[in-house]
Amino acid sequence: MGVLYTYSGHILSGVSSAAAFVVRVVICIGLCHPVVGQSSAVADTGLDALTVSEASALRDDALKGTKAFQWVENLTTEVGPRLAGSDAEASARAWAVQALTDFGFDRVWVEPFPLPGWERGLETGYVVSPYPQPLTLTSLGGSVATPEEGIEGDLVIFTSLQALEAAVPGSLDGKIAYVGHAMRSTQSGSHYGYFGRLRRDGASIAASKGATALLIRSIGTDSHRMPHTGSMSYDPGQPKIAAAALSNPDADQLERMAARGKVPRVKLLLTPRFLGEVTSGNVIADIRGSVAPEEVVIIGGHLDSWDLGTGAIDDGAGVGITMEVARRILSLDKRPRRTIRLILWGAEEVGLLGGKAYLESRKRDLQNHVIGTESDFGAGRIWQVTSRVDDHAQPLVDLISQLVEPLGIAPGPTDVSSSGPDLTPLVAAGMPAFRFVQDGRDYFDLHHTPDDTLDKISPQDLDQSVAAYLVFTWLAANTSINDWGWLPSK
């Protein structure tokens, strides 16, 4: 099969891309039929052999090179960091509208929504004693400021959030809490959800014990002196205290001081501020279906980013991948059976606000959203497929898995309720879930740090993702299966 595909590549040299695609489909009908025939369940997918061959041809064409990296480069160079609700995020929406209009979409629109604005200010930390030295840290997103003169106090060291929770109320009066953790790198990123609770809830838990401020070891896996930011929230029943993340080497330093039997005394100055109500928005573009345009398959990534890096990994890569998927399908002479909807989500980093706003505005037609997926786990190569669909739709997931297997992607669990962060509200409401899982072993080295920049991305890795998403998107939009397993709305 590899030799035959190589030969087909030679005979296509010198013809136009549109003509080449048609020839590839014709060749694939002849050469790929044995691959399709390996699946005894193809007849249950609601697809014909031509559509499956088209998906294979789209996959193979993407492996020859795509423009996904170009879109990430444009976004991160021309806009840069894109904090939710900021002028920069608004510039990103304008950039996306122009780019998608240039692709040839008939309609590109923005659905705005409000959110509370927050911006970072000065952020400094210093060990006053026993070994005076500066600390590298960053405010957590949504943190209140310290007093204008800063705040100083003895540090109480906890090795985990559970240890902090076990502390006696009042035992931290007048003190600053420091909390470490044991997060490790994994291919699936499985540690993040568990250890991320420290960032999300730690400040209010520390406040309930009497702490005047909170320092945490960054929720990350790198050994660079680059702290990781990320969103946090406050329990309305507890005082609001300033919260910041230390780089991992600085966290190590404090823990070494404590291991010597010393009590580190620290001074912090954090000056973030709240801006009142600001605006974000979702950028949306449809490839309108030819038979069932009211039925929608969603792809996309989120436009906003944290403000420390340029948001290349999180989530410029996902934006670039899915924009390129849409561009390639839009350039075909053939339209899909149902509508393919590209959504570049707003304000994901501060609480999935774009996904929540989209759900709120679609309550009357939720079940027209047959399935969706999002690229939001960096720029690494995809290695696994996960899903949660009804049994009668499983043959289609199996076929997608079969067609992306040559890309080094294997089937994974079929009971995973995840399509990507921004689709969480839709999935919670009952939408079937599908996800391509990227290799995340270095994702939390970069995520939410100043090191989240374009140079970390391999264009070839993005091409592999584009190839996989093309298979999913083309097949999902062309099957006659109408119900992939919607659950009753909650």
C-alpha positions in Angstrom: 0.0 0.0 0.0 2.8 2.4 0.8 4.4 1.8 -2.6 1.1 2.4 -4.4 0.6 5.7 -2.5 4.1 6.8 -3.4 3.5 6.1 -7.0 0.2 8.0 -6.9 2.1 11.0 -5.5 4.5 10.9 -8.5 1.8 10.9 -11.2 0.1 13.9 -9.5 3.1 16.2 -9.8 2.4 19.2 -12.0 -1.4 19.2 -11.8 -3.5 21.7 -9.9 -4.4 21.1 -6.3 -8.1 20.7 -7.0 -7.5 18.3 -9.9 -4.9 16.4 -7.8 -7.5 15.9 -5.0 -10.0 14.5 -7.5 -7.3 12.1 -8.9 -6.3 11.1 -5.4 -9.9 10.2 -4.6 -10.2 8.1 -7.8 -6.9 6.4 -7.0 -8.0 5.8 -3.4 -11.3 4.3 -4.5 -9.3 1.7 -6.3 -6.4 1.3 -3.9 -8.0 1.9 -0.5 -10.9 -0.4 -0.9 -9.2 -3.2 1.0 -8.6 -0.9 4.0 -12.3 0.0 4.1 -13.2 -3.6 3.7 -11.3 -4.5 6.9 -14.1 -2.9 8.9 -17.2 -5.1 9.2 -19.1 -2.2 10.6 -18.7 0.2 7.7 -22.2 -0.5 6.5 -23.5 0.8 9.8 -21.8 4.2 9.6 -24.2 5.8 7.2 -21.3 6.5 4.7 -20.5 5.4 1.2 -17.1 4.3 -0.2 -16.6 7.5 -2.0 -16.9 9.6 1.2 -14.5 7.3 3.0 -12.1 7.6 0.1 -12.4 11.4 0.2 -11.5 11.4 3.9 -8.4 9.3 3.2 -7.4 11.6 0.4 -7.8 14.7 2.6 -5.7 13.0 5.2 -2.9 12.1 2.8 -2.9 15.6 1.2 -2.4 17.3 4.6 0.7 15.2 5.3 2.4 16.8 2.3 2.2 20.2 4.2 -0.4 22.6 5.4 -0.7 26.2 6.4 -1.6 25.5 10.0 1.8 26.8 11.3 1.3 30.0 9.2 -2.0 30.8 10.9 -0.3 30.3 14.4 2.6 32.5 13.3 0.3 35.2 12.0 -1.8 35.2 15.2 1.1 35.2 17.7 3.1 37.8 15.7 0.4 40.2 14.7 -1.6 40.0 18.0 0.6 38.3 20.6 -0.8 37.7 24.1 -4.6 37.8 24.2 -5.9 38.1 27.8 -9.7 37.5 28.0 -11.6 40.8 27.7 -8.6 42.9 26.7 -8.0 45.0 23.7 -5.6 42.4 22.4 -8.3 39.7 22.5 -10.5 42.1 20.5 -7.7 42.4 18.0 -7.5 38.6 17.8 -11.2 38.5 16.9 -10.7 41.1 14.2 -7.7 39.1 12.9 -9.8 35.9 12.8 -12.8 37.5 11.1 -10.5 38.9 8.4 -8.6 35.6 7.9 -11.8 33.6 7.7 -13.4 36.1 5.3 -10.3 35.8 3.1 -10.8 32.0 3.1 -14.1 32.5 1.4 -16.7 31.8 4.1 -20.0 33.3 3.1 -20.6 34.4 6.6 -18.3 35.1 9.5 -19.7 36.6 12.7 -18.9 37.4 16.3 -21.2 36.6 19.2 -20.1 38.9 22.0 -20.7 38.3 25.7 -19.7 40.3 28.9 -17.2 39.3 31.6 -15.5 40.9 34.5 -12.2 42.4 33.4 -8.9 41.7 35.3 -5.3 42.7 34.5 -1.9 41.9 35.9 0.1 44.6 37.6 3.5 44.6 39.4 4.4 41.3 41.0 7.5 40.9 43.2 8.5 38.5 46.0 11.5 38.5 48.3 12.8 36.3 51.0 13.5 38.6 53.9 15.1 35.9 56.1 16.9 33.6 56.8 18.6 33.9 53.4 17.6 37.1 51.7 17.0 36.8 47.9 14.4 37.6 45.3 11.6 35.2 44.2 10.2 34.7 40.7 6.4 34.5 40.9 3.3 35.6 39.1 -0.2 36.5 40.2 -2.9 33.9 39.7 -5.7 35.1 37.3 -8.4 36.8 39.3 -6.3 37.4 42.4 -6.9 40.5 44.5 -3.9 42.8 45.2 -1.8 42.9 48.3 -1.9 46.2 50.3 -0.1 49.0 48.5 2.9 48.6 50.8 2.9 44.9 50.2 2.5 42.1 52.7 5.1 40.4 54.9 4.9 37.3 57.0 6.4 34.0 58.1 5.8 31.2 55.6 4.1 28.0 56.7 5.1 25.1 54.4 2.5 22.5 53.3 3.4 19.7 51.0 -0.1 19.3 49.5 -3.5 20.9 49.4 -4.8 18.1 51.6 -2.2 19.0 54.2 -3.5 22.6 54.1 -7.1 21.5 54.4 -6.1 19.5 57.5 -4.7 22.6 59.2 -6.6 23.9 62.2 -8.6 27.1 61.6 -6.7 30.0 63.1 -3.3 28.3 62.9 -2.2 30.5 60.1 -3.2 33.8 61.6 -0.8 36.5 60.3 1.1 34.1 58.2 1.6 33.4 54.5 0.7 29.8 53.4 3.0 28.0 50.9 1.6 24.8 49.3 3.6 22.4 47.2 2.4 19.3 45.2 3.8 16.3 43.3 2.5 16.9 39.8 4.4 14.9 37.1 4.5 14.9 33.3 2.2 12.3 31.7 1.4 11.7 28.0 -2.3 12.4 28.6 -1.9 15.3 31.0 -3.9 13.3 33.6 -2.3 15.0 36.6 -3.5 18.5 35.8 -7.1 18.1 36.8 -6.2 16.7 40.2 -3.3 19.1 41.1 -5.0 22.1 39.5 -7.5 22.3 42.3 -4.7 23.8 44.4 -4.6 26.8 42.0 -8.3 27.1 41.7 -9.4 26.7 45.4 -6.2 27.1 47.4 -6.6 30.8 48.3 -10.0 30.4 50.0 -8.8 27.3 51.8 -5.7 29.1 53.1 -7.9 32.1 54.1 -10.2 29.8 56.1 -7.1 28.9 58.2 -6.2 32.5 58.8 -3.5 33.0 56.1 -2.9 36.6 54.9 -1.7 35.4 51.4 -1.0 32.3 49.4 2.0 31.1 47.5 1.8 27.9 45.5 4.3 25.8 43.5 3.3 26.4 39.9 0.9 23.9 38.4 3.5 22.8 35.9 6.2 20.3 35.2 9.2 22.4 34.0 12.4 23.2 35.8 12.8 26.7 34.4 12.5 29.8 36.4 9.2 30.7 34.8 6.0 30.7 36.9 2.7 29.4 35.6 -0.4 31.6 35.9 -4.0 30.4 35.6 -7.5 31.1 36.8 -8.6 30.9 40.4 -11.8 31.7 42.2 -12.8 32.8 45.7 -15.3 31.2 48.1 -17.7 34.1 48.9 -17.8 32.9 52.5 -14.0 33.5 53.1 -11.8 36.6 53.0 -10.1 37.3 49.7 -6.4 37.0 50.0 -3.7 37.6 47.3 -2.5 34.5 45.6 0.6 33.9 43.4 2.5 31.0 41.8 6.2 30.5 42.3 8.4 29.0 39.5 9.4 25.4 40.4 13.1 26.3 41.1 11.9 29.0 43.5 9.5 26.6 45.2 12.4 24.2 45.6 14.5 27.0 47.2 11.8 27.7 49.8 11.4 24.0 50.6 15.2 23.7 51.0 15.2 26.6 53.5 12.5 25.0 55.5 14.3 21.6 55.4 17.2 23.3 57.2 14.9 24.0 60.1 14.5 27.7 59.2 11.2 29.6 58.9 11.3 31.6 55.7 9.9 35.1 56.0 8.6 36.6 52.7 7.5 39.9 51.4 5.0 40.1 48.5 3.8 43.0 46.4 1.1 42.2 43.9 -0.9 44.9 42.2 -3.5 43.3 39.8 -6.7 45.2 39.3 -10.3 44.6 38.3 -11.7 46.6 35.4 -15.4 46.2 35.7 -17.5 44.7 32.8 -15.6 44.1 29.6 -16.4 42.2 26.4 -15.2 38.9 24.8 -16.8 36.9 22.0 -16.9 33.8 20.0 -15.9 34.0 16.3 -18.0 31.6 14.2 -17.9 30.5 10.5 -20.1 27.9 8.9 -19.6 25.6 5.9 -23.2 25.2 5.2 -24.5 21.6 4.8 -26.1 20.7 1.5 -28.7 18.2 2.8 -29.2 18.9 6.5 -27.8 22.4 7.1 -29.6 22.6 10.5 -27.4 19.8 11.8 -24.0 21.0 13.1 -20.6 19.4 13.6 -18.3 21.7 15.7 -14.6 22.1 15.5 -12.4 24.9 16.9 -9.9 26.2 19.4 -9.9 29.2 21.8 -8.6 32.6 20.8 -7.8 34.0 24.2 -4.6 33.3 26.1 -2.8 34.2 29.2 -0.6 37.3 29.0 2.8 36.0 30.0 3.7 34.3 26.6 2.2 34.7 23.2 -0.3 31.9 23.5 1.2 29.8 20.7 0.8 26.4 22.5 -2.3 27.4 24.4 -4.2 27.7 22.2 -2.8 29.3 19.0 -2.0 25.8 17.8 -5.6 24.7 18.1 -6.8 27.8 16.3 -4.3 27.1 13.5 -5.1 23.4 13.2 -8.9 23.9 12.9 -8.7 27.0 10.8 -6.7 25.0 8.3 -9.1 22.1 8.4 -12.0 24.4 7.6 -10.0 26.2 4.8 -9.2 22.9 3.1 -12.8 21.6 3.3 -14.1 25.0 2.1 -11.8 24.9 -0.9 -13.4 21.6 -2.2 -16.0 21.7 -4.9 -18.2 19.4 -2.8 -20.2 20.5 0.2 -20.7 18.3 3.3 -24.1 16.8 4.0 -24.5 18.8 7.3 -23.0 22.0 8.5 -19.4 22.2 9.7 -19.1 25.0 12.3 -15.7 26.5 13.1 -15.8 28.3 16.5 -12.8 30.2 17.8 -13.9 30.5 21.4 -13.4 33.6 23.6 -12.5 33.8 27.3 -11.7 30.1 27.8 -8.9 30.7 30.2 -11.1 32.5 32.8 -13.8 30.0 33.1 -15.0 28.6 29.7 -17.1 31.7 29.3 -17.3 31.4 25.5 -18.6 27.8 25.8 -21.2 28.8 28.5 -22.4 31.8 26.4 -22.8 29.6 23.3 -24.8 27.0 25.2 -27.0 29.7 26.7 -27.8 31.1 23.2 -28.6 27.7 21.7 -30.9 26.1 24.3 -33.7 25.7 21.8 -31.7 23.8 19.2 -29.1 21.9 21.2 -29.9 18.6 19.7 -29.1 19.9 16.2 -25.4 19.8 17.4 -24.7 16.3 16.5 -21.1 16.1 17.8 -18.1 18.3 18.2 -14.4 18.4 19.2 -11.8 21.0 20.1 -8.1 21.2 19.7 -6.8 22.6 23.0 -3.9 20.6 24.3 -0.9 22.2 22.6 0.9 21.3 19.4 2.2 17.8 20.1 1.3 14.8 17.9 -2.0 13.1 18.4 -1.7 9.6 19.8 -5.1 8.5 20.9 -8.9 8.8 20.1 -11.4 9.0 22.9 -15.2 9.3 22.7 -18.6 8.9 24.3 -21.3 8.1 21.8 -24.3 5.9 21.5 -23.7 2.2 20.6 -25.2 2.6 17.2 -22.7 5.5 16.4 -19.7 3.5 17.6 -19.0 2.0 14.2 -18.3 5.5 12.9 -15.8 6.2 15.7 -14.2 2.8 14.9 -13.9 3.8 11.2 -12.4 7.2 12.1 -9.9 5.3 14.4 -9.1 3.0 11.5 -8.4 5.8 9.1 -6.2 7.8 11.5 -4.2 4.7 12.5 -1.6 5.3 9.8 -0.9 8.7 11.5 0.3 6.8 14.7 -3.1 7.2 16.5 -4.7 4.4 18.4 -8.2 3.9 19.8 -8.7 4.8 23.4 -11.6 4.7 25.9 -15.1 4.9 24.5 -16.7 6.3 27.7 -14.8 9.6 28.1 -17.0 12.7 28.3 -14.6 15.2 26.9 -14.5 17.0 23.6 -12.2 19.8 24.7 -12.6 22.4 27.4 -14.9 24.9 25.6 -17.3 22.1 24.6 -17.7 21.0 28.3 -21.0 22.9 28.7 -22.5 21.3 25.6 -21.2 17.9 26.6 -22.6 18.4 30.1 -26.0 19.2 28.5 -25.9 15.9 26.6 -23.9 16.3 23.4 -21.9 13.3 22.3 -18.1 13.6 22.9 -15.1 13.0 20.6 -11.5 13.9 21.1 -8.1 13.5 19.6 -5.6 13.4 22.5 -2.2 15.0 21.8 1.1 14.0 23.4 1.2 16.2 26.5 4.5 15.2 28.0 5.9 18.7 27.6 2.6 20.7 27.6 2.8 21.7 31.2 6.4 22.8 30.8 5.1 25.6 28.7 1.4 26.1 29.5 0.5 29.5 31.1 4.2 30.6 31.2 6.3 33.2 29.4 7.8 30.2 27.5 4.5 29.6 25.5 5.9 30.9 22.2 6.0 29.9 18.6 9.5 28.4 18.5 8.1 25.4 20.5 5.9 24.3 17.6 6.8 21.8 14.9 4.9 22.5 11.6 5.0 18.8 10.8 3.3 18.0 14.1 0.5 20.4 13.2 0.1 18.8 9.8 -0.5 15.4 11.5 -3.2 17.0 13.6 -4.8 18.6 10.5 -4.8 15.3 8.8 -6.6 13.6 11.7 -9.2 16.4 12.2 -10.0 16.3 8.4 -10.9 12.6 8.7 -13.2 13.2 11.7 -14.8 16.4 10.3 -15.5 15.1 6.8 -16.9 11.8 8.0 -18.9 13.3 10.9 -20.4 15.9 8.5 -21.4 13.3 5.9 -22.8 10.4 7.7 -26.6 9.9 7.7 -26.5 9.0 11.4 -28.5 11.7 13.1 -28.3 10.8 16.7 -24.9 10.0 18.1 -26.1 9.5 21.6 -27.6 12.7 23.0 -28.4 12.4 26.7 -31.3 14.2 28.3 -30.5 17.8 29.1 -29.7 18.5 32.7 
